[in-house]
Amino acid sequence: MPDLLLYRTLVWLDYRLAAVFALGLPLVLLIWSALKREQALTRLMGIYWKVASLLLITVLLLTDNRPLGYLLAVLSQLLVVISVWFWVDLNEELADLPPWRPLPFVVRAWRWGLTVFGLLGAALSAVALNCVGGGLTRPICRVWLEAPDDLHGGVAGFFDFVFGGSWTAAIAAFVGYVSLVAYSVGLLQWLIVRLPKQGRVAGGF
């Protein structure tokens, strides 16, 4: 077992970096590329957001201490990294854009930063894969639940203030499971139908 204090620090750093590399910057880049009418970059960011929705599903499941969330924490980060490099046509179009232009430069830098963050984050999450089999009260498992619990408290307060309703951990997990089913259906459809036909061409992904 890793040193718990150090591991907890790294996990919190991972969540904070996720807010930058997986949420903040991609949102800015999506809006920026749309305003600049850069179709290749807009498609790349659109694909990223479709794949990265699994990160939100992971947080929803961890909010209610669901063991599956630990597995998805590893899988989601690997899929996100793959999603920004997989497409041959988008890679070629990005390579053809002048490197000194601000938008292509920032997208390239973000893509490399996301790759490093995603691979290190997946490795960090893999340390807690034993939590999938249960034993969620173990300290190493509880560490991953702290940030989702804090986020849940904020969302619950907002939900109560705006809608006068109750947003519980059980509801969050239910939404997470329903979203995971929809995500899995979409992914399977792409793997079985579109990938054999289109290969690594983004097409209508």
Steps between C-alpha positions, in 0.01 A plus 500: 500500500643844411561763765144616566578869556702522178239300310219724626695808388551351154133406468388852586756636252355265239149636558623859480693436179190331359310823555758674278593246232177300480241774561615861482738500203289266282196724550700808403648322198159378383355852510816651350513255209129548432538879492799468266308251286785250509302191409773245571568640845129533576448135405797394712366685803150366438633144496699573814189612689304192393773269629580710807140477622614171656701708749179660626335158522794384710455788744126431527564137592775585747263746667299202626808284567429265208796262441459521122613861522856390580521297179352782295752742650776309320309421182361850446841667511647252253207545261535877518866481401421264213218724378727797428760300302303224329362683196726501192308771313488738796870444574587587139281810498649619829852439366420713193399801711775762547674427833539871583127565504371524859210252478686207337797560732282490813317188377830320439632603842176399669498163325850418623421628849180296508694191392753530781228580754275217380769232507629605842144530630412153373808357669406676824143370477624147431651488849143496637366231265477258794211716620290361213471176695368672810657624821403859429567596861873452446691831514636467146143463370361786706760738356333485158159580649595827669486728194175349362345537846600867513364559150179321590451729798526805276265357237248395765500851647452656156225253411317572824535878459389512135247217479409443863572130452739245641804380305619192686795269445259224398348723231849588376586130472174427318570776248852363468382147425241616245762717331747211501249276322444767232876555470565126464232462233651786300853362535396149398312634199813685389725197558273256318354715221708810432857395579507211248366734228680826575813385679690788658312766307295717735205522262178547695630379835 
